[in-house]
Amino acid sequence: MADKEYTYQDVAEHNTKKNLFMVIHDVVYDATKFVDEHPGGEEVLLDVGGQDATEAFEDVGHSDEARETLEQLKVGTLKRQAGDPKPKAPLPGAVTPASQSGGGMGVGLYAVVAIGGLIAYGAYQYLQQQQAAQNAA
């Protein structure tokens, strides 16, 4: 981990796939080597490259493993200057995805997809039977 300080201007200059910095909770990360490995695809990182990605990172609700990977990408801290954008603070009493326990939306989403698949399969079988009955008559 580096102790170097970066300004928003410094970070903003690193916004390409071959040179990608971002800020999360006032810590500067070099995500260049991770772009091709990111499970969400490179576009997700490129959209926040050279910017404060705190809100985007927390909105997804990254796993502990993702946070460990993030630590390995740390290159310094953000040196705030007058006129820099202020970090967006969560609303009082709001629960951030990082502080939630459990699987979150993942299990429910899988259930919806599975039920939808079963319904689609049933409809397909019904239509096949209808078509077979018409051809037989």
Phi, psi and chi 1 to 4 in degrees:
 res  aa     phi    psi   chi1   chi2   chi3   chi4
   1 MET       -  133.8  -72.3 -167.7 -102.3      -
   2 ALA   -94.6  154.8      -      -      -      -
   3 ASP  -104.9   14.0  -68.5  -36.8      -      -
   4 LYS   -69.5  144.6 -174.9  169.5 -179.7 -179.6
   5 GLU  -104.2  137.4  -74.7 -170.7  -30.4      -
   6 TYR  -122.3  147.7  -66.1   87.2      -      -
   7 THR   -94.3  168.4   64.9      -      -      -
   8 TYR   -59.3  -36.8  -92.6  114.8      -      -
   9 GLN   -62.7  -42.6 -179.0   60.1   39.3      -
  10 ASP   -59.1  -46.6  -64.9  -27.4      -      -
  11 VAL   -64.9  -41.2  173.4      -      -      -
  12 ALA   -60.8  -25.9      -      -      -      -
  13 GLU   -75.3  -11.2  -66.8  170.4    2.8      -
  14 HIS  -109.8   77.5  -58.7  -87.2      -      -
  15 ASN  -131.9   25.8   61.6    1.1      -      -
  16 THR  -117.8  166.5   66.3      -      -      -
  17 LYS   -60.1  -32.4 -177.8  176.8  178.0  178.4
  18 LYS   -89.3   -3.2  -64.4 -171.8 -175.8  -71.5
  19 ASN  -158.9   87.4 -174.7    8.0      -      -
  20 LEU  -125.4  110.3 -171.4   66.0      -      -
  21 PHE  -110.8  156.0  -80.0   20.9      -      -
  22 MET  -154.3  160.6   62.6 -171.6   61.6      -
  23 VAL  -112.3  131.0  175.9      -      -      -
  24 ILE  -135.1  118.5  -59.8  174.1      -      -
  25 HIS    52.8   47.3  -63.7  -66.0      -      -
  26 ASP    63.4   18.4  -71.1  -12.7      -      -
  27 VAL  -112.9  137.1  178.1      -      -      -
  28 VAL   -96.1  131.0  179.2      -      -      -
  29 TYR  -122.1  142.3  -61.0   95.4      -      -
  30 ASP  -101.2  103.4 -178.4   -8.3      -      -
  31 ALA   -94.5   10.5      -      -      -      -
  32 THR   -54.9  -48.0  -52.0      -      -      -
  33 LYS   -74.2  -14.0  -65.6  177.5 -176.4  174.2
  34 PHE   -99.5   -9.2 -171.1   66.2      -      -
  35 VAL   -53.6  -48.6  171.6      -      -      -
  36 ASP   -73.9  -18.3  -67.7  -32.7      -      -
  37 GLU   -94.9  -12.2  -62.3  174.4   31.4      -
  38 HIS   -62.1  123.4 -171.6  -97.6      -      -
  39 PRO   -60.1  -26.8  -19.3   27.6      -      -
  40 GLY   -86.1   -0.4      -      -      -      -
  41 GLY    94.9  158.6      -      -      -      -
  42 GLU   -68.9  -28.7   66.3 -176.9   43.1      -
  43 GLU   -59.6  -35.9  -60.1   83.6   21.7      -
  44 VAL   -61.2  -44.1  175.2      -      -      -
  45 LEU   -72.9  -40.0  -65.3  179.8      -      -
  46 LEU   -65.3  -30.0  -67.3  172.6      -      -
  47 ASP   -64.2  -28.7  -76.6  -13.1      -      -
  48 VAL  -112.1    7.2  -66.4      -      -      -
  49 GLY   -60.7  135.4      -      -      -      -
  50 GLY    75.5   13.7      -      -      -      -
  51 GLN  -133.7  178.9  -56.8  173.3   42.1      -
  52 ASP   -82.5  113.8 -171.3  -32.8      -      -
  53 ALA  -103.6   15.1      -      -      -      -
  54 THR   -57.4  -50.9  -56.7      -      -      -
  55 GLU   -63.2  -44.3 -175.6  175.4    6.6      -
  56 ALA   -63.1  -41.0      -      -      -      -
  57 PHE   -64.8  -45.5 -177.8   82.3      -      -
  58 GLU   -74.7  -31.3  -67.3  -60.6  -14.7      -
  59 ASP   -62.5  -31.1  -78.4  -10.4      -      -
  60 VAL   -76.0  -28.4  173.5      -      -      -
  61 GLY    73.5   58.3      -      -      -      -
  62 HIS   -62.2  151.0  -76.2   87.7      -      -
  63 SER   -74.7  170.4   65.9      -      -      -
  64 ASP   -62.6  -36.2  -69.8  -21.3      -      -
  65 GLU   -63.3  -40.3 -176.9  179.6  -18.3      -
  66 ALA   -64.2  -38.3      -      -      -      -
  67 ARG   -68.5  -33.1  -67.7  173.6 -172.0  -80.7
  68 GLU   -67.2  -41.8  -70.9  172.0   13.5      -
  69 THR   -61.2  -40.9  -60.0      -      -      -
  70 LEU   -59.4  -41.4 -170.5   63.6      -      -
  71 GLU   -58.1  -34.4  -86.1  -57.3  -53.8      -
  72 GLN   -71.2  -17.1  -63.2  169.2    8.3      -
  73 LEU   -95.8   -1.6  -56.9  175.9      -      -
  74 LYS   -64.7  132.6 -178.6  178.0  177.4 -178.2
  75 VAL  -123.1  -10.1  -67.5      -      -      -
  76 GLY   169.4 -165.0      -      -      -      -
  77 THR  -122.6  162.0   57.6      -      -      -
  78 LEU   -88.3  128.3 -178.9   67.0      -      -
  79 LYS   -98.9  106.7 -179.8  179.9 -180.0 -175.3
  80 ARG   -73.2  141.0  -67.1 -162.7  171.7  -85.5
  81 GLN  -128.4  162.7  -63.6  178.8  -26.7      -
  82 ALA   -58.8  135.1      -      -      -      -
  83 GLY    92.4   -9.9      -      -      -      -
  84 ASP   -68.3  147.8  -75.6  -12.3      -      -
  85 PRO   -63.4  142.9   12.2  -16.6      -      -
  86 LYS   -82.9  145.0  -57.5 -117.0 -173.3 -113.6
  87 PRO   -67.6  145.1   21.8  -28.8      -      -
  88 LYS   -79.7  121.4  -66.3 -178.2 -179.4  174.9
  89 ALA   -90.2  142.5      -      -      -      -
  90 PRO   -66.3  152.5   18.1  -23.8      -      -
  91 LEU   -65.0  147.2  -63.3  172.9      -      -
  92 PRO   -58.5  131.2  -20.2   28.6      -      -
  93 GLY    83.5   -4.5      -      -      -      -
  94 ALA   -74.4  145.0      -      -      -      -
  95 VAL  -101.9  119.5  178.4      -      -      -
  96 THR   -83.6  153.3   61.3      -      -      -
  97 PRO   -55.5  -32.0  -25.2   32.4      -      -
  98 ALA   -68.2  -26.4      -      -      -      -
  99 SER   -94.9   -4.7   65.7      -      -      -
 100 GLN   -76.4  149.0  -68.3  177.8  -11.8      -
 101 SER  -105.3  158.6   62.5      -      -      -
 102 GLY    94.5 -174.0      -      -      -      -
 103 GLY   -83.6   -8.6      -      -      -      -
 104 GLY    68.3 -136.9      -      -      -      -
 105 MET   -80.7  -15.3 -176.9   84.0  176.4      -
 106 GLY   -56.0  -49.5      -      -      -      -
 107 VAL   -66.2  -44.0  174.2      -      -      -
 108 GLY   -61.4  -40.1      -      -      -      -
 109 LEU   -64.4  -42.9 -177.4   59.4      -      -
 110 TYR   -61.7  -39.7  -77.9  121.0      -      -
 111 ALA   -63.2  -44.0      -      -      -      -
 112 VAL   -62.3  -43.2  168.4      -      -      -
 113 VAL   -64.5  -43.2  170.6      -      -      -
 114 ALA   -64.0  -45.2      -      -      -      -
 115 ILE   -64.3  -42.1  -68.6  169.4      -      -
 116 GLY   -60.6  -39.8      -      -      -      -
 117 GLY   -64.0  -41.9      -      -      -      -
 118 LEU   -63.8  -41.5  -71.6  172.5      -      -
 119 ILE   -64.3  -44.3  -69.2  170.3      -      -
 120 ALA   -62.3  -40.9      -      -      -      -
 121 TYR   -64.0  -43.9  178.1   74.6      -      -
 122 GLY   -61.6  -42.7      -      -      -      -
 123 ALA   -64.3  -40.1      -      -      -      -
 124 TYR   -61.8  -46.0  172.9   76.9      -      -
 125 GLN   -62.6  -42.3  -69.9  -62.8  -39.4      -
 126 TYR   -61.1  -46.7  174.0   76.3      -      -
 127 LEU   -64.3  -36.0  -68.0  173.3      -      -
 128 GLN   -64.7  -41.0  -71.2  -65.2  -27.6      -
 129 GLN   -66.5  -39.8  -72.3  174.9   -6.8      -
 130 GLN   -63.2  -43.2  -67.7  -67.3   -5.3      -
 131 GLN   -66.8  -39.9 -172.7  175.9   15.5      -
 132 ALA   -64.2  -39.5      -      -      -      -
 133 ALA   -65.5  -39.1      -      -      -      -
 134 GLN   -67.4  -39.5  -75.3 -179.1   -7.9      -
 135 ASN   -69.5  -30.4  -70.1  -20.7      -      -
 136 ALA   -74.9  -28.4      -      -      -      -
 137 ALA   -81.7      -      -      -      -      -
